[in-house]
Amino acid sequence: MFKSPTYGKLHIEQIPDKILTFYLDHTKYDAPVHIIVGTDSQNFDDTKIVSVVAVICEGHGGMFFYEITRRALIRDVRTKLHTETNDSLKVAETLVEIMENDKKYEEMYLNCPIAIHVDAGNSRNGKTRELIPELVGWIRACGYDCSVKPDSFVASTIADRISK
């Protein structure tokens, strides 16, 4: 079950309609609309995983939806990032499947490709730097654009805040 500060609780199947409404309301602006999926996690007694779908119109706001899941404690960084990436890809694939199978989403789907944000960065001392090529390769092989820190704000800011 996803939640939204704007719409409350939603099933993932309801999200494309909300995105479509946002898209149609923002076509009056000469600015691109982006659909971005990102996931982050934090360890407690278990691992709390937060997947976010954000819809942004550059310079004109946005909205987001998030889902919280809990799994057995994931201790190593590689497994954690693979789990986060896999969860983001599952969410993106579900949205794509819904949008591809309903003609009402056609214009939005063609104009707003879904991108994935990964909570990994190139900092010299960071634990995630060496994982970036494999994660980005995996995401691009699945047909999605990908951003890493500092440009991966959906994962590293929105999902991160909710996961704490």
FENRANOR-V475742 format. One line per field, one symbol per residue. phi: phi as a letter, one per 20 degrees, with the letter a starting at -180 (. if undefined). Layout:
# FENRANOR-V475742
phi: ???
This chain:
# FENRANOR-V475742
phi: .ecbfedmebegfefgffffgfgffdffeebfdddcdbccbcecfcdedcdcddccdgncnabbcbcdcccggdeeffffffffffffffffffffgfffecgfegffffecffddddeccefgeffegfeggffffffffendfbcdgeeefffecffgfffe
